[in-house]
């Protein structure tokens, strides 16, 4: 049998009837011209016949590149922000002082035996130890603020200003002297001690934590009147750094008030010598807050038997021997305090 006309693949190549499946298709000239046959270039053949993908660009930079750079910047921003916040938190000093409640030590000084100030003179200061003293806060000497090891000169000055404001608000405000609340001074205390002072003013006790006169100088307006609201003052502020987070300000101030008897001729100069032990850290200085460890108060003339926890109670004439123990220590309130006694006697006229 002749092989001419029989394809090598066999007779049934094509459709099911043995016919070529494209036998009815006529490729005329019009179809060929419309086909637009393309001869691949060398670059297309190199890439397997695939055309290169056209990259999208923004301002001449590939979008994919921009996405990568933007992602890197976001990551760096997050890391940098976390590092900054961590460093700031580590650099910001946190309050570490925990002094607790202030201890209020109070000593009453009975008048000298036979004390009689006499008729009220035109100048109640004449002849007294404080006659030449400055009036009010002008009598307090703090010196120039100097930096300590861990506190700058600015921080020390701010601490001294806070202490001065507290002293003025509790000892020299005429409204407070007449029994008013120390509104200007209370916000300067940390919350726990602010509560302590507020509680003492509401519910006083004759002890070392809840006696209003342990904090403020005040006279009962029903029985005592101020003869001169400008008290005579002499004292100093001293600064020392106890530790990295403990700046100590010691305020040692003597106040002398001229007071008279309501409805009577009696009068006297009344001496209040106080020593405050203030403590601050850098955060408290920044926030304008104080904390007091102790306030030592020596005041007279007043009877040792009188309850002087709510008001100071000036004695306008010499008390009897029983106002103080027979062997009571004689104390000069104008000098540095060297001993703590429960009751003493003025070493001389106030």
Helices and strands as residue ranges (DSSP letters): H 29-35, H 42-46, E 57-58, E 61-62, H 63-91, E 103-110, E 134-135, G 136-139, E 140-141, H 153-171, H 174-177, H 183-186, H 191-202, G 212-214, E 224-243, E 246-261, E 267-280, H 282-287, E 291-300, G 321-323, E 329-331, E 343-346
